[in-house]
Structure formats: C-alpha cells, structure tokens
Amino acid sequence: MSGRLVAALCVVMLLTGATLAAGLFITFAPSGESGPDARGRNEIAANGAVQGELYPGDPVAEAVLVAQEDDRIEAVRAVASTAPWNDLIVAGPFRMTVDGEYTLVLPARPEPYTVADLRALAPDTFVEEEPGVFLLTENLVVSSGATLALAEGTVLRLLSTPERFTSVVGLGGTLDLAGTGQRPVSITSWDPAASGPDTNTVDGRAYLRVLGGYAAVQSVELTDLGFWSGNTGGFALTGTGGEVELAGDPARVAPSPVAGAQTLPEEFTEVAVADSVDLSTVSAELSDVTATGNAYGVFVANATNVTIADSLVAGSLVDGIAFHRHVTDSRVTGTTSQDNAVDGLSLARSSRQVLFDGVVATGNGRNGVSLDAQPLADGPSAIGTTVEEFGDNEISGGVFRDNGRYGVEVNGGVDTRVRDALIEANDNGIVVGQDADSVLLTGNELVGNVTQGIAIRDGVRGVEIRDNTIAGGDTGVYVRNAAATVEDNRLADIMNHGVTVVGDASDVVVRANTIGGSGSIAIWTEDSEGARVVANDLEDWLPAATVTRVLGDVFQPLTVIWLTLALVLVVTALTRRGRQFTGVRNPYADHAPLTTLTPGVVSRESLGRVAS
C-alpha cells in the first residue's frame, strides 16, 4: 500500500474519530456543579445526628457551667418563693449570693422595674458607661408578678469575661423590651478587657432567659450571647413542663457589701417552702428581633402561644431558631434564619400546631427546616413516656436555599403540610421519613436540588405529592417502601429518573405527571412491586446518553455508507493508474470541446477563394 493511500486512510479515520469524539463530548460534557463536593458540602461534619458545623467550645467545661447555673437558679427560686412570708426579708428587691455569685431579685409589684430602678437598686453593679449604655456585673432575676422594662435606645452589656459571666432570668416574671426601628434595645455579652462582645464560650457566656412567665420583645438586637445548652443558649424561652414544688437544699447565702437593694443576712440559711410556683409554660411575642452570634439564636421549650415575626437570626453556633419540646400553638412568620451551624429552624418531638409561614432559611450547616414529630417513646419506658405521635405542623411559603443537607426534613408525626415553598440548591429538597403519616406536599417549587427533589422513605404512609414543580437534579421524586400518591407534578431537566419507586409499592400511584429531562428511564419501577403508573406525559423525556447509545447513533448504516463513500473519493483523488504519482489530474482531459479543434466560424467568400 502506497504512502499516499495510507495518508488517505488516516484522514478518513481522523474524520471518523473527530465525529465520535464530538458526539461524546457534547453528550457527557459537564453542565456545571453537579454533586455535594462541587458545592462545598464536604464541610459537613460527620458527627452523627448533629452534623452541620461542629460546636467550637469545650463540651466538658461548658456542661459543668450549665449544671452550676441550674443549681444557682434553683436556689434563687427557693428563696424568692418564700420571700413574702419570711420575716428576714423586708418588702422589696433583695440581693443574695450563691457560691459567691451575686443575684439581684426583683419581686412582684404593680409597676415595672425600669433603668432608673436598677440604677437605684444596684449603683455598683449597674453602671452607665456612656449615655444610654449600661454594664451589668451581677445576675438579675425577675420574679413572678414583676416586670422588667427596657425602653427604646437602651444598650445593656452583660459582663462576660474568662472569670465570670452574668445573666438576666425571668423567673415567672415578664420581660418587656420595647425598642423601635430607629432606636432598638441592644443586649450583648461584654468583656471590658477586650472592649467588645465575648466570642469565646469555653468559660461560659452571658445569656438571657425567660423561665415561665411572658416576654414582649420588639425591635431588639441580641448579640454574642449564650453557650452550650438551650437554656443557656443566648435567648431562651422555657417552661418546666409542669407545676414545680420548690424543694431541695437550703440556699447558701452570705452578706455582700454591695450598695442598693438589701443583702440577705448571714443567718438566712434555711428556706421553708410555703408555696408552689407555676413555671410550667412560657409565652412570648417577638417582632423585629435580630439575633447574631448566639449559641442558639432563639431557643423555645415548654411553651405555648409563641410568635416570632419579621426577625433575623444568623451565625448561631447551633440552631438558628429551635422549638424544642412541648411547643404548641406557635408560629414563625416573615423571619430569616441564615448561616447557622446546624439547622435554620427546628421543631423537636412532642410539639404540635406550629406554623412556619414565609420564613427564609439559607446557608445553614444541616437543614433549612427540621420537623420531628416522632413519639417520645416506642414502648414501655422507665418513666412511662407516651407513645403518642405529634403533628398538625405546617410550612407555608418561604425560601429554603443552599443548606448543607436538606431544604426541609420531616420525621414522623401526623398531618404535616409543606406548601407553596421555594426549595433550591440543597443536597435534597424535601425528605420525609421515620413513619410519618398523612403528609401533604403541594404547590412547592424545587429547583436544582442535587440528589433528589422529594424523597419519601421507609414506612411513611399517606403522602400526597401534588402540583409541585421540580427542575434539575438527579431524581425528581424518590419513593422507597412507602405509601404515596405522586400526581399532577411538573418535572423538567432531570438527569437520571423523573420518578423512582423502590421496594414495596403496593400503595404508590404515579399519575398525570409531566416529566422532562434525560435519563435511562423517566419512571423507574423495576426494583419495586405493586406501583401503579398511569397517564403520565413523557413527551419531553430524552433517553440517557450512554457510550453504547452514542456509538450506536454514530455508526448507523447510513452513516457507515457515507463514511465509505468519503473514503473512496479521497483515495481516488490521491491515486492514479501506474506506479508514479504526478499530482492531481483532470479526469476530463481527453474530452476537449469541438471549438478547440477548428479555426472557428469562417465566411463563404473565404471558402470560395480557397477552392479556386
């Protein structure tokens, strides 16, 4: 075979290879970030159920400080409850010490306690550092029947140093913080040596708590408060879960040379419990609150009728807004919770009738919202805990974007609704599991969630997935060993399966959905039994592009014919008869026009002259 023929064959092979390579590139070229690592999600900590970003403090040291705070508050409760009947305590505010810590107690009275009262009661420990800015260097307790009122523009700095920290605790009383948009009330931890807030939780940190009673909080800034537990987490609204009979060891008190309110005498060492105080629940109204850098932005437990509206929670070391146990008839509206280490908003077991309306949860380390309504126990237990499921919780509207794990997670419970929300760019959009029952997912827009738009898993019953729009991601709807109706949804740009059904699917219906995208199969049911798939529109679904399929498309019979013809033409153009090659020749060289063989047109007269 001549060198020219070899060259011709190489040209044809290069053309064929280029065609195939172009097809493969177009088919499999990356379309952008497509997995968790590409979106920075490998920063999620593998620390079991918590996940999100790891807490930066010292668990052992901080847990000890939490226990000490519990002991101090118990001692104060015991003394405060008996104050009206104890001859050693004159009427009015008093101060006591517990383990060397000062606590100023404000007992019941009709008029609220104000900044002016605090300056009179604690001139040494409530100091005005500059106009409207006050440093509190002892603990403060607001007893049942008392109200602490801070007016607009007040800046309260709570001492928080490596040696000690202070707190304000409403012990059945009322906390009234009344700022305005132009002049908010500001409460922050404060380290005088650093001339700024305390950002280190290892040695404890100043905090605010309402234990029982009521809080009215309007236009307030809460900054760098709290540590380790929910109760000491920053701004906590908690009850005890039942009416508490005060008992226990006598309060250890001693005289203290602090001006202002009376200090209990040294002989005041025994407390006779004469009454009970109902601290079982707390209620609150929060509006236009900004909480940044707290351990928990806002922590709520054993509460009813709590409302949080038009607020911002950001940069918390754990959850942004945590509705822990036994929260009922409460709501969060128009509020943003962003860039928190774990969940933007969370609702724990034993809570019911909670509404998240128009909330925004973005950039959180784990989930945008976590709803857990599982029973507190699944059988007999040491304290006989109920096995009742909780529920009647709802997410309405809102935006859940770019969270580390899920946009919305629902675990257990009954009658949960997620409607009309935008859920975008999470690893998974909505995940329902842990035997949840009667869950409605409707009117939601799920965009660019990497793995699954909606996932229904293992034992979930009575799920209705209706009228949702799902765009992008590997799988639109995933159902595994669960009972669900997937109906009237619109799916587009799905990269693997529009709907995947796995395991026991005897109560699964996939009906009247419009599914578009490209993948192996639009509705995958091969690993399931009993699924009913009816009247879905798959017109916009394209088969998955695999290497085998691309090769098959490129090497169709007609394509092979054209490539063969191209080979013949190239070989013909580059070769000739004989051994020598003299270049490209004209194939019509032997077919000269007639005009080239004659002189052309001549006159009759010239022909006559030639004849004569």
C-alpha positions, 0 to 999 in steps of 0.5 A, a space after each residue: 500500500 502506497 504512502 499516499 493511500 495510507 495518508 488517505 486512510 488516516 484522514 478518513 479515520 481522523 474524520 471518523 474519530 473527530 465525529 465520535 469524539 464530538 458526539 461524546 463530548 457534547 453528550 457527557 460534557 459537564 453542565 456545571 456543579 453537579 454533586 455535594 463536593 462541587 458545592 462545598 458540602 464536604 464541610 459537613 461534619 460527620 458527627 452523627 445526628 448533629 452534623 452541620 458545623 461542629 460546636 467550637 467550645 469545650 463540651 466538658 467545661 461548658 456542661 459543668 457551667 450549665 449544671 452550676 447555673 441550674 443549681 444557682 437558679 434553683 436556689 434563687 427560686 427557693 428563696 424568692 418563693 418564700 420571700 413574702 412570708 419570711 420575716 428576714 426579708 423586708 418588702 422589696 428587691 433583695 440581693 443574695 449570693 450563691 457560691 459567691 455569685 451575686 443575684 439581684 431579685 426583683 419581686 412582684 409589684 404593680 409597676 415595672 422595674 425600669 433603668 432608673 430602678 436598677 440604677 437605684 437598686 444596684 449603683 455598683 453593679 449597674 453602671 452607665 458607661 456612656 449615655 444610654 449604655 449600661 454594664 451589668 456585673 451581677 445576675 438579675 432575676 425577675 420574679 413572678 408578678 414583676 416586670 422588667 422594662 427596657 425602653 427604646 435606645 437602651 444598650 445593656 452589656 452583660 459582663 462576660 469575661 474568662 472569670 465570670 459571666 452574668 445573666 438576666 432570668 425571668 423567673 415567672 416574671 415578664 420581660 418587656 423590651 420595647 425598642 423601635 426601628 430607629 432606636 432598638 434595645 441592644 443586649 450583648 455579652 461584654 468583656 471590658 478587657 477586650 472592649 467588645 462582645 465575648 466570642 469565646 464560650 469555653 468559660 461560659 457566656 452571658 445569656 438571657 432567659 425567660 423561665 415561665 412567665 411572658 416576654 414582649 420583645 420588639 425591635 431588639 438586637 441580641 448579640 454574642 450571647 449564650 453557650 452550650 445548652 438551650 437554656 443557656 443558649 443566648 435567648 431562651 424561652 422555657 417552661 418546666 413542663 409542669 407545676 414545680 414544688 420548690 424543694 431541695 437544699 437550703 440556699 447558701 447565702 452570705 452578706 455582700 457589701 454591695 450598695 442598693 437593694 438589701 443583702 440577705 443576712 448571714 443567718 438566712 440559711 434555711 428556706 421553708 417552702 410555703 408555696 408552689 410556683 407555676 413555671 410550667 409554660 412560657 409565652 412570648 411575642 417577638 417582632 423585629 428581633 435580630 439575633 447574631 452570634 448566639 449559641 442558639 439564636 432563639 431557643 423555645 421549650 415548654 411553651 405555648 402561644 409563641 410568635 416570632 415575626 419579621 426577625 433575623 437570626 444568623 451565625 448561631 453556633 447551633 440552631 438558628 431558631 429551635 422549638 424544642 419540646 412541648 411547643 404548641 400553638 406557635 408560629 414563625 412568620 416573615 423571619 430569616 434564619 441564615 448561616 447557622 451551624 446546624 439547622 435554620 429552624 427546628 421543631 423537636 418531638 412532642 410539639 404540635 400546631 406550629 406554623 412556619 409561614 414565609 420564613 427564609 432559611 439559607 446557608 445553614 450547616 444541616 437543614 433549612 427546616 427540621 420537623 420531628 414529630 416522632 413519639 417520645 417513646 416506642 414502648 414501655 419506658 422507665 418513666 412511662 413516656 407516651 407513645 403518642 405521635 405529634 403533628 398538625 405542623 405546617 410550612 407555608 411559603 418561604 425560601 429554603 436555599 443552599 443548606 448543607 443537607 436538606 431544604 426541609 426534613 420531616 420525621 414522623 408525626 401526623 398531618 404535616 403540610 409543606 406548601 407553596 415553598 421555594 426549595 433550591 440548591 440543597 443536597 435534597 429538597 424535601 425528605 420525609 421519613 421515620 413513619 410519618 403519616 398523612 403528609 401533604 406536599 403541594 404547590 412547592 417549587 424545587 429547583 436544582 436540588 442535587 440528589 433528589 427533589 422529594 424523597 419519601 422513605 421507609 414506612 411513611 404512609 399517606 403522602 400526597 405529592 401534588 402540583 409541585 414543580 421540580 427542575 434539575 437534579 438527579 431524581 425528581 421524586 424518590 419513593 422507597 417502601 412507602 405509601 404515596 400518591 405522586 400526581 399532577 407534578 411538573 418535572 423538567 431537566 432531570 438527569 437520571 429518573 423523573 420518578 423512582 419507586 423502590 421496594 414495596 409499592 403496593 400503595 404508590 400511584 404515579 399519575 398525570 405527571 409531566 416529566 422532562 429531562 434525560 435519563 435511562 428511564 423517566 419512571 423507574 419501577 423495576 426494583 419495586 412491586 405493586 406501583 401503579 403508573 398511569 397517564 403520565 406525559 413523557 413527551 419531553 423525556 430524552 433517553 440517557 446518553 450512554 457510550 453504547 447509545 452514542 456509538 450506536 447513533 454514530 455508526 448507523 448504516 447510513 452513516 457507515 455508507 457515507 463514511 465509505 463513500 468519503 473514503 473512496 473519493 479521497 483515495 481516488 483523488 490521491 491515486 492514479 493508474 501506474 506506479 508514479 504519482 504526478 499530482 492531481 489530474 483532470 479526469 476530463 482531459 481527453 474530452 476537449 470541446 469541438 471549438 478547440 479543434 477548428 479555426 472557428 466560424 469562417 465566411 463563404 467568400 473565404 471558402 470560395 477563394 480557397 477552392 479556386 
